[in-house]
Amino acid sequence: MGKTGPVETQIPLRDLGFFMEGESVDRRLGVVGIFIEDRKTKASKVKQILSDHGDIIAGRMGIPYPGRKVAVISLIVDGTTDELGFLTGKLGMLKGVHVCSSLIRG
């Protein structure tokens, strides 16, 4: 009879978020559009989230658009899909804040 016991499952380290020396993380370059309906009440929360993720933001432009009663922020971003998803997810959870993004492999 064969030996019985726990079965070992080996998971590659890269699947756990670890990378071996010389490996590169799959980064994406993209743009993120943020539309804020009530700038006076949401601006500080949006600014805090952007500041928290500043290491993946390459450029930022913000424009109030009174004719549509919104503020618009556009970002140039460079990060992993996890980092970018975390940023857009946090912003998208704010009521009155709408987010859209477009990414390329870069």
C-alpha positions in Angstrom: 0.0 0.0 0.0 1.1 3.5 -0.8 1.9 6.1 1.8 -1.0 8.4 2.7 -0.8 11.8 4.1 -1.4 15.4 3.3 -1.1 16.4 -0.3 1.4 19.2 -1.0 0.2 21.9 -3.3 2.9 24.1 -4.6 1.9 27.6 -5.6 4.4 29.7 -7.6 5.6 32.7 -5.6 4.6 35.1 -8.4 0.9 34.0 -7.8 1.3 35.2 -4.2 2.6 38.6 -5.3 6.3 37.7 -4.8 8.8 38.0 -7.7 12.2 36.5 -8.2 15.1 38.8 -8.8 15.1 39.9 -12.4 11.4 39.3 -12.9 9.3 42.3 -13.8 5.8 43.2 -12.6 3.2 43.5 -15.4 2.6 47.3 -15.4 0.0 49.2 -17.4 0.0 52.8 -18.7 -3.4 54.5 -18.9 -5.7 57.3 -18.3 -8.3 57.7 -15.6 -11.2 60.1 -15.9 -12.9 61.2 -12.7 -16.2 63.2 -12.6 -17.2 64.7 -9.3 -20.8 65.9 -9.0 -20.5 67.8 -5.7 -17.0 69.2 -5.6 -17.4 71.0 -2.3 -18.3 67.9 -0.3 -16.2 65.3 -2.2 -13.0 67.2 -3.1 -11.2 66.5 0.2 -11.9 62.7 0.0 -10.9 62.5 -3.7 -7.7 64.5 -3.0 -6.8 62.1 -0.1 -7.3 59.0 -2.2 -5.2 60.5 -5.0 -2.5 61.5 -2.5 -2.5 57.9 -1.1 -1.9 56.5 -4.6 0.5 59.3 -5.8 3.3 56.8 -6.6 1.3 55.5 -9.6 0.1 58.9 -10.8 2.4 60.3 -13.5 0.3 63.4 -14.3 -2.9 65.1 -13.1 -5.2 67.8 -14.5 -8.3 69.1 -12.8 -10.9 71.4 -14.3 -14.1 72.7 -12.7 -17.0 72.6 -15.2 -19.7 74.8 -13.9 -21.9 74.5 -17.0 -22.4 70.8 -16.2 -22.2 71.2 -12.4 -19.2 68.8 -12.2 -15.5 68.9 -11.7 -13.4 66.8 -14.0 -10.0 65.3 -13.1 -7.9 63.4 -15.6 -4.9 61.2 -14.6 -2.1 59.6 -16.4 -1.3 56.5 -14.5 1.5 53.8 -14.5 1.0 50.8 -12.3 0.0 47.2 -11.9 -3.6 46.2 -12.6 -4.0 45.6 -8.9 -2.8 49.1 -8.0 -4.9 50.7 -10.7 -8.0 48.7 -9.7 -7.5 49.7 -6.0 -7.3 53.4 -6.9 -10.3 53.4 -9.2 -12.3 51.2 -6.9 -11.8 53.5 -3.9 -12.8 56.5 -6.0 -15.8 54.7 -7.5 -17.1 53.9 -4.0 -17.7 57.6 -3.3 -21.3 58.6 -3.9 -21.4 61.3 -6.7 -17.9 60.3 -8.0 -17.8 58.5 -11.4 -14.7 56.9 -12.7 -13.7 55.5 -16.1 -10.3 54.2 -17.2 -8.5 52.9 -20.2 -5.2 51.0 -19.9 -2.6 49.6 -22.3 0.2 47.1 -21.7 3.2 49.3 -21.3 
